Amino acid sequence: MDTSMLLVVGLLMIAVAYFAGRTRSISLASGVGGVKNLNSLPFYYGALTALWCGIPSFILLAIWLIFDDFFIAQIIVQTLPDHVKDMSDAELGLLMDTVANVAQNSTMGLSTEPHILQAAERLSALQQTNQMAMTVAFLSAGIILMLAAWLKIHTSMRARVHVELAFKWVLLGCACIAIFTTIGIVLSVLFESLKFFQAVPFTDFVFGMEWSPQMAIRSDQVGGSGAFGAIPLFAGTMLISMIAMLIAVPAGLMAAIYLAEYAHPKVRNIIKPVLEVLAGVPTVVYGFFAALTVAPFLRDSGAIIGLDVSSESALAAGLVMGVMIIPFVSSLSDDVITAVPQSLRDGSFGLGATQSETIKKVVIPAALPGIVGGVLLAVSRAIGETMIVVMAAGLAAHLTANPLESVTTVTVQIVKLLVGDQEFNSPKTLSAFALGLMLFTVTLILNFIALQVVKKYREQYE
């Protein structure tokens, strides 16, 4: 039985366990005067039986699936001839891939070497045995635990407490997934970045003014400067993000104020969904719009007034990115402004303030923490954007503050460095991880600053 079928059978076992536990509790309740005399509702007895049946068996299945390929591979390697065992890890891995292909395709044409054919036969036999053993272990664990939980059900059993405790641990595990994922990302990026900094000094990377990651393979090779100065990349990222925020923050905040304080409910119900549609447009569509419409328009308009505007300018990418980010600011700010208690508005009106004065001096300060959070989300979105910059701003790493020239960003260079088959032992490829680490650090600093602002004003207005 394959894994997908095992999952379906496991879900069926859980359903059977639930109905079996619930039915047994109702049956026991009939002998003590009804369901009202049970310690818990029948639902909890059924849920407890289902949990005992499902959770341990699925944990067993997950552990089995994680380690079975490793142990099978070790068994196959031990049966190979001695001269094959002495191969390097890369060669041995390639050989095992060949064995797996022969076993999977059931063909003798992939290799004529006897030891590979024998290994493929052993692999097929081991995989069949492993699948059968996994099926037996999974079903046996589920059935045995279901019967054990079913037999333990009695009228005074505190099933509700056990079920709620189990769900508490499940929720804790779900919360820890995000934490462990973040830790894993940080550690993986950090370790690869340390390899990069062993080849390229940290100061050269952080303070260098030239970015040209092409490494020379031979001493006489042309075009392989190997310059890893990240200043042009961060300057380009900040320039485009600043242009985008100059568009998104005022427009989004003004739209939010209008929708929350001035717009008629019918108008609000129309405009707000239309604004939020912008957030659902794929970024590649924005990139096409920037490259085919906005950039030529800016170039032609600049030529009319005598300005030399690049066909791939930072201004074009920033303008389109700002339009894309408007819904993030407007929607979050609108929700925050709407959540401000009406009593604050009524008190301001009672003191003689006008509507505009109430918005400026009461509503906006009270909603400022949420607005800062929305702006922070927009900034993070702008810094992490890739497709618009690739299509509208180009790939050239120029150190400039002129928005009419071509620049690039950190995310674009990460994509460029990791496209295609790469060797993860060269400074060129490892520089992508160093860029990711620096981007993560900058985002963390922005989060810290925003939290301090939110804390300050929350203490003032709450």
Summary of the structure (lengths in Angstrom):
residues: 462
radius of gyration: 31.3
end to end distance: 59.8
largest distance: 95.2
contacts: 1445
relative contact order: 0.08
helix: 78%
strand: 2%
